[in-house]
Amino acid sequence: MKNILYGTAYYYEYLPVDRLAKDIEMMTAANINVVRIGESTWSTYEPQDGVFDFSSLDKVLDAMHDAGIQVVVGTPTYAIPTWLAKTYPEVMVQVDGRRKPYGARQIFDITNPIFLRYAERIVRKMVQHVAQHPAVIGFQVDNETKHYGTSSENVQKGFVRTLKQEFKDDLDRLNQVFGLDYWSNRINAWEDFPSMDGTINGSLQTAFETYRQKLVTDYLAWQVSLVDDYRRTDQFVTHNFDFEWRGYSYGIQPEVNHFDASAALTYAGGDIYHPSRKHLTGTEIAFAGDELRSLKHTNYLVMETQAQAFKQQVPYPGQLRQLAYSHLASGANMVEYWHWHSIHNSAETYWKGILSHDFQPNPVYEEVKQTGAELKRLSSHLVNLKVTAQVAFLASNRSFTALNAFPFSNKRNYNDLFRALYDQFYRLNIRTDITDEYHIRLQDYQLVVVPALYSVSDAFLDELDDYVKNGGHVIYTFKTGFTDEYVKVRMDQQPGRLTKATGVHYNLFVDPDGTQLVGQSPSLRQVMDTSLQDWMELLIPDTAEVLATYDDPNWAEYAAITKNYYGQGSTLYIGCYPSASMLAQLITDYTQELGLRQFTSAFPVIVKQGTNDFAKVVTYYFNYSSVTQTVNDVVTGTDLVTDQPVAQTLTLAPWGVAVIESV
């Protein structure tokens, strides 16, 4: 891309009055240069079956083009019109045999042939209509697509067909691999295959979820193929992936395999939401950015992020500006707010946009205006930031699903453990990528962090073993290597094929029940919070050095955390769920030993670095606090924002940012 895209979603169809000219005037004043339109209003563009009206789309495109604002057009298939649901109720998603009623978005079966026929028609009509418009720079296919829990008859049949192909019609092997003799679940004829809605078999649950994730991958690739028939070569295609939702983006998406689903896209795109005000840390922006950047090994697009959003997410002064730079520092080439104007009725009335319901300038708009002016001036220095990480986090959708079937906690899931580790690297200013076992290039990294890789093939464990032998380093956590790719528990001593690399084995695991950690290294002895939660493996050291044990006298002979040197590399094995402060110290020690700490600053000062199109190093400094911070190990260069030279020391105002281009 030639410049940073800074903009907003814009819904002309939602406006209570026609104020398109006024909105564009305010956007232009704020240096907004891109809008996303069209993805929400199928029923406006096709009010009746086969009757098409793109006049509102044309009006917005023409006006934006006249103002020099570029447009991303979204295909409108994530919310179906009433006439489609009424005429063909069978398109509605079925969960546990019950059909969902019409009303909400994303309540249809993305595999239903009737839905697909109508979806293809509107996508083709719409994209063909707008593709040659000079304002259109790209397309977004669908919107935050997931499988929506669909388990309709055609989905069940498709799953069985997939298993028949995988197992080459060998039912005996399938029964053995999935352990279906248990509770008389054995399947003796393919036509007797039961619905997955009621299965109690974790292996089948995981296989079915993997199949449904592939439905999303195939659906998005199908939409991309439709767009490809019409888009110009200079137009991109993207999708706005979302993440696990906890009132904000938290961890990897459990219903979509982003690593597979991104393959068909020109750019990975994402919707990134986060806590605000005193709860803002920037971690969610970094986490989502590290994943999105890793999907295509290039810069990504933020299709949605918050302006005001809900009452608890209205930003402090300075935060919105800081956050725009935070996205860019993680490798984004576009930042778009959801959305421009607050709507006046329906479900998202109080998910507020840049403008409030009165459409008047407000502090959020003024900060967008300030940020837009700065980005316009600095765009050539900030676009296409090239980011290199020496650390990779290994995500696993299959392990996430399998651990839902066999949870290690009734309060926390896979993402909690993932984030417990990730957050510490972020706070230490250590760059990371996020990838999975099928896409990782192990040789690119000095350290790989592997949270709870519960379901994994022998072949990949052997790859990790060779990686360590040849000089790589790995942090493993509890539950790693426990089952194979079919979620069948290995008969080896745990952690299975990792026993040599980790230098430990174990037979028993228990809940902590008040047990505390006892640090054995000098630094871990100094940690005050030695509490444990959810899980303890009773590790027996073979060749490993013991870093922590348990204080319960009945478990005192066992190790809790170990380090082992293996071949030319090393491993850290965390056999329990420690406190944040214990993890922080553990990761600090290990990354210092490996020489991965590039910056001495730590949270609330966050430092991110990359190389720009001028082959110069750009270093971002952020203050994620309401207290002025002084940074004493600043790179020498020019602060692009102030155009002032900087050397050695930098003062960051509350929620401040500095962008240093090295001389």
N, C-alpha and C positions, 0 to 999 in steps of 0.2 A: 504494500500500500504506500501511497505517496504522502499521506498525512493522517493524523489522528482524527478519527470520526467521533464526534461528541454530540449526543443527541438524546432523543426521547421517543417513546411510543406515542402515537397520535391517533385519536379516534374521532374523526369528524362526525361519524354516524351517531356518536353518543351525545353530541352537543345539544343543549336545549334551545340554542339559537345559532344562527349561522354567523360565526365570528372568525372564519378562516383567515381573512385578511389581517385582522387584529392579532391573531395568534402568530401568524408568520412575521408580522412586524416585531412582536416581542421576542420570537425565536432569533430573528436576525440580529436584534440588539444584544442578545445573549451569546452570539457567535455559535449558535447551534447549527451544525452543518449536515445532520442526517436525522431522518425520522423513520420509524418502522410503522407500517400501516397494514390493514387488511386482514389480519389473521383471525379476527373475532366475529366476522359479520357475514357468514354464508347466507343467512336468511335475508339479508339486505340485497346481496348480489344475485340471489336466485329466490325471489319471493314465492314462486310457485314452481312446481316441477317443470323444468325445461324453459322457464321464462327468466331471462338474464337481464340484469340492469347494473352496469358498471359506471353509471354516471357520477356517483359520489367519488368513486376511485379516480376517475378521470379528472374531476374537478380538483382534487387534492394534488394529484401528480402534476397537473399543469401549473397550479399555483406555487408548489414547491420548486419546480424547475425555474419558474420566472424569478424566484427569490434566491436561486443558487443553492438550494438545500437538496441534498441527495436522499434517495428513498430506498429502503429495503421493504419488499412486499412479502407478506406472509401468506401462505396458502391457508384457507379458512376452515380446515377440516376438523378442528378439535372441538367444535361446537356445532351440532347439526340442527337444521331447521325443523320447525314443528311438523310441517307437512311430511317430511321424510319419516319421522317417528310415528306419525299417525298411520300413514299408508303401510309402513313396513315395521311393525313393532318388534319383529324378530331381530332387527339390527341392534336393539338395546342390549347392553352387556348383561350376561347372566352370571351370577355368583351364587354358588350352592344351589343351583337349579332355579333361582328366582330372578326374574327380569327386573332391572332397575326402572323406576318411573322417569318420565321426561322432566327436565327442568335444569339440572346442573350441566356443566360442560363435561366432556370426556366420560360419557356414560354409555358408549356404544362399543360394539365388538369390532376391533380393528381387523379381524379376519373374516368378518361376514361378507359374503360375495355381493350382496345387494348394496351394503354400505360402500364397498370398494368400487362398485360400478358408478355410483353417484359421486363418490369422492373423486374418482378419476375424471369424470366429466367436468366438475367445477374447477378442478385444478387446471385441466387443459384449457378450458374456456378463459379462465382468469389470466393464466400466465401468457397464453398466446395474445391476449388483449393488451397486456402491459409491457411485454418483453422488449419491444422496440422503443419504448418511451425513453427519452434521453435522461430523465431523472432517476431511472431505476438502475441501481448499481449491484443489486443482488436480491436473492430470495431466501426466505426462511421457510423450511418445510414443517408444517404442522406446528405444535406448540407444547413444550414440556411433555412429550409423548411418553406414555407408559402402557403397560398391558391392561391396566385398570382392573386387575383381578379376574379377567375373563376366563371362564371355564365352560363355555358353551359346547354343544355336541361336536361342532366341527373342530374346535380346539382339542377336545379329548381324542377325536379320531386322528387328528394330525399328530398328536403326541405318540399315539400307538404306532402310527406308520413310521415315525422317526425311530422308535425303539426296534421295530421289526428290521429296519435297515441296518441299524447299528449292531444288532445281535444276529443278523443274518437268519432270521426266523427261528433261532435256537432258543426256545422257551426254557429248556432245562438250564442253559447257561444264565439266562436272565433271572430265573428264580434263585439260582445259586449266588449270583453277584449281588442281588438286592436283598437276599435273605428272606424270601417270601414264604418260606415254610412256617415262619413265626405266625401264631394265631390263625393258622389255616388260610393265610393270604396267598398261598400258592396259586399261580395262574396256569391252568392246564390246556387252555385253548385261547387263541388270540381274541376270538369273538366274545370271550368271557371277561375281557379286561375291564375292571371296574372304573367308575369315575374317580378322578383324583381328589374330588371334593372331600371325600371321607377318609382318605388314606392316613394310616398311622405310621407308615414306613418313611423314615427320614431320608433314605436313599431315593425313594420314588418322589418324595416331596421336592428334593433338591433337583432331581432330573427334570421334573415337571416345571419348576421355576426357571431352570436354565432354558428349557424349550420356550417358555413364555417370553423370556428376555430376548430370545432370538426372533420371536414374532415382531418385537419392536424394531430390532435391527433390520429385518426384512421389509417392514412397513416403511421405515424412513428411506431405505435404499430405493424402494419402489417409487416413492414420491420424488426423490431426487431424479430418477430416470425420466419421470414425466416432465419435470422442469427442464431437464437437459435437452429435451426435444425442441425447446423454444428459446432458451436463454442465449444471449450473445456470449462470445468467448471472453469478453471483459467483465461479465457478471458472475458473481460468486453464488454459491449455495451453502447455507448453514442451517443449524438447528439450535434451539435454545434448551440445552440440557439443564435439568435441575438436579437437586441433591436431596438427601434425606431432610425432611422438613420438621423442625422443632420450633416453629415460629420464626425460623431463619434457616439458612443453609448450614447443615451440620457436618455431614460426612458423605460417603459415596452413596449413590442412588440404589436402593435395594431392588427396584423393579426393572432397571435398564442396565445393560452392560455397555457403558460409555466407550470402552476400549474397542469393542466390535462395531457399535452403532455409528461411530464417527468416521468409519472408513470411507463412506460414500460422499462425505462432505468436502467442500473446498476448504472451509475453515470450521473448526470447532467453535461453538457458541455456548454461552451459559447464562443462567439467571442466578445472580449471586446476591443474597440478602444476609443481613448480619445484625447483631445487637447494636444499640446506639447509645449515645450519651456516655455515662460513666461505665457502661458495660462494653463499650467498643474497644476491641483489641487489634482488629485487623486480621485476626487469625482465619476467619472464614474466607476473606478475600484471598489470602495467600493459599489456603488449602484448595479452594476451587480453581484458582489460577494455576497452581502447580499441576493439577490434574488436567485441566483444559489445554494447557501449553504442551503437556506430554502426549496428548492424544494424537496430534498430527506433527509433533516435533517442530512446531512453529508458533507464531503469534496467534492469538484467539480473539474472539469478539464477546464483549459483555452485552448481551441483548437486553437484559433487564437488571437493574439494581435500584435501590430505593432512593427517593427524594425525601418525602415526608413519611409515607406509608402509614402505619398505625400510630396511635397516640404515644406508645412507648418507644417509637423509633424516630421521632422528630429529632434531628441532629442538633448538637450544640453548635454555636457559631464556629466556623472553621472546619468542622468535621466533613461536610460534604466535599469541600475542595480537597481536603487531605485524602479522602477516599478515592476521588477520581485519579489522583496521582498514584495511589496505592495499587489500583488496577493496572495502570500503565507499567509500574515497577515490576509487576508479576508477569508482564508480557502481553497485556491486552493492547490491541490496536483500535478498539472501539469501546466507548462507554455510553450506554443508553439508559436513561431513567424510565422506570415504569411508575408513572406515566406523565404526560404533560399537564392535563387538567383533571381535577377531581370530578368524578361523575356524580350525578344528582339523584340517582335511584338505582335499585337492584343490589346484587350481592356485594359488590366491592365499593359501595358508596363511601365508606370511611377508610378505604385504602387510598390515601391522598397522594396526589401527584406533585409536580413542581409548583403549580398554581393551586390555591385552595378553591373552594366552591364559589368564591366571589370573583375569580379570574383576575384579581388585582396583583400587582407586584408585591412580593413579600420577602422576608429575609432569605428564604431558600432560593427563590428566583434570583435575588441579587447576588447570592454566592455562586449560582450557576453562571450568571453573567460575568463575574470576576474570573471564574475558572475558564470559561469559554474564551475570554480575551487572552489569558495566559497561554492556553493550549494552542490557539491560533498562532501566536507569536513563536512558540517553542516547538511546534509540531515536527518540523524536519529533524530536530535533535532527539525527539522522543519516540518517533514511530519506528516500528520494526526492531525493537530492542531484542538483542540476542542474549539469551540467558543460558548459562551452563551450570549444571549442578554435579557435585561429586557424590551426592547421596540420593538414593532412590527408595521410596516407600513402595512396597509390593502390596497392592490391593487384590482382593479375591471375592468376586461376587458369589462364587460357589461356596466358599467358606462362610460368607455372611449368611447365605440361605441355610446351610447345614447347621450353623450354630443357632439359628432360629428354631430349628427342629430339636436341637439338643443344647439349650442355653446354659452358659456358665454362670448366669446371674438372672434373678427375677427383676432387676432394676436397670441393668446395663446390657448393651448389645455390642456387636462387632465394632460399630463406629465409635463407641465410647472408648474402647481400648485403642483403636487406631488414632483417635484424636488425643488421647492421653500421651501417646508417644510423639505424634506430629507436633503438638503444641510446644513441646520442650525444644525441639529443633528450631521452630519458628522463633521462640523467645531468645534463643542463642544466636540468631541471625545466621543460621546455616541453611544455604539453599538446598532445596529438595525437588526432585521430580516425583510424580505418582504414576505408576504404571501397573501392569499385571504380569502374570507368569508367561502369557502368550506373546507379549509385546516387548518385554524388557530386553535390553541389550546389556547383559551383565558386565561385559568388558568396559562399558562406559563409566562405571561407578567404582569408587573406592569403598563405599559402604552401602549395604542394602539392609533396610529395616523391614522385618517380616512379622507383622502382628497376626497372631492366631491363624496361621495358614492350616486350618483344620482339615480341609479336604484337598488333597494334592496327589498327583501321580508320582510313582517311583522315579520316572524319567526326570521330572523337574527337580526332585530332591537330589538326584545324582548330579544335575547341573549345578545346583547350589553347592554341593559338596566339592565338585571340581573347582568352582569359582573360589572357594576358600583355600583349597590346596594351592592354587596358583597365585595367591597373594591378596585375594579379596577379603572383606570383613562383613560379618552379618550380625545383626541383633535379632534373635529369635525370642518369641514370647511363649507362654504356656499355650497348650492346645495345638501347637504346630506339629504337622506330620502325623497326627493321630489316626486319620483315616485316609483311605485311597480316594481316587476320583469318583468312586461310586458311594462314598461315605460309609465304607465298610472298614471297621476298626482293624488295624494291622495287628498281627499276632506277635510281632517283634516286641522286645522291651522298648518302651517309649523313651525318647522320641523317635523311635523307628530307625530309619536310615540316617538320622542325624546324630546318632549316639557317638560316632567317632569324631565328627566335627565339633560337637558341643562338649565332648568329654564327660558326659553324664548319662545316667539312665534312671528310670523310676518305674515303680509298679503301682504306687498309691497316690491318690490325690484326695484332698479333703477341703471342707470349708474352713476359713480362718477361725470363726467363733471366738473372736477376741485376741487371737494370736498376734504378736507384734514381730517386726523384723529386728534382727540384731546385726548391725553392720560389722563386717570383719576388716574392711579396709579403713585406713585412717579417716578418709573423707566421709565415708558412709556412717562412721561412728558419730559424726558431728550432726547428722540430720535429726531434727527434733521430732518430726512426724513419722513414726515408724509403723503406722497402722496399715492393716491389710483389708482388702475387701474381696468377697466372692470366691476366691480360688487359691489353693496352695497345692503345688506338686511337691512331693517329698523326694527331692533329688539326691541321688547317690553319686558322688564324684568318682570318676575313673581317672581322668588325667587333668580335670579342670581345677582351676583355682577358685576357692570359695570366697565370694564377696559379701554374702549375707546368709544368715541362718534364721531359725525361728526361736522365739523365747519360751515357748511351751516346752517344759522339760521332757514331755513324751515325744516330742518331735525334734529335740535338740541335736540329734545325731545327723539330721538331714540338712542339705543345703537348700537355699531359696533362690539365690542368684549366683551365677558362676561366669567365669571367663576362661576360655581355652584357646591355646595356640595350636594351630593345625596346619601342617604343611608350611606354606609361606604366609598364611593369613591367620585370622582369629575370629572367634565368635563370642558373643555375650548371650547368655541364656537367662531369661527372666521367667522363673517358674511360678510366679505369683502375680498378684495385682497390687503393686505398691502405691503409696501416696504420691501426689504430684511432686512434692519436694524431694522424695527419694528418687523418683525417676529423673528429676532435673539434675541431681548430683551425679547419678549414675551415667547419664548421657554426657554431662559436662566432662567427667573424667575420661570416658572412652573417646570422645571426639577430640579432646586435647591430646591424648596419646596418639591418635591417628593423624594429628595435624590438620584437622578440618575447621578449626576456628579461625576464620579470616579476620573477624572484627572482635575487639574486646567489648564493645557495647552490647548490652542486652536489654530486653524489654524493661521499661516502656519505650526505649529508643530502638527502633527497627531500621535495619540497613539492608537495602537490596541493590544489586549491581548487575549491569549488563553492558553490552557494546552496541553503539548506535550505527547508523548508516555511514557516518563519517569515520568509522573505525576508532572512535574515542570511547573511553570508559565513562559510563554515566552511573553515578552513585546516588541513590535516593536515601535521605535521612528523614525519619518520621518520629514525631513525639506523640505517642498514644497515651497522653495524660493531660490533666488540667494544670500541671505544674511545669514551669519552665525547666528545660533540661540542657545541660552543657555536655557536649561531646568532645573528647580530647584526642581522639585518634582519627581525625578527619583527613580524607585524601585531599591533596592539593589540586586546586582547579578553580573554575568559575561557577558560582551559583547562577544557573540559568534563569531562575525566577527573578533575582535582584540584579543580575549582571554585575555582581561584585566578586572580587577574588576571595578565595577562602583557603586557609592553610592551618592545619593542626587543630584549631579549636573552633567550635560552632555552637551557637546558642539557638535552641529551638523553642519557639513560643508554644504555649499550650495548644495541642492539636496542630502543631506546625509541621511544615515540610520544607526541605531544601533539596535541590537537584543539582549535583555537582558534576560538571563535565571536566574530566581531567585534561590538563594541558599537555 
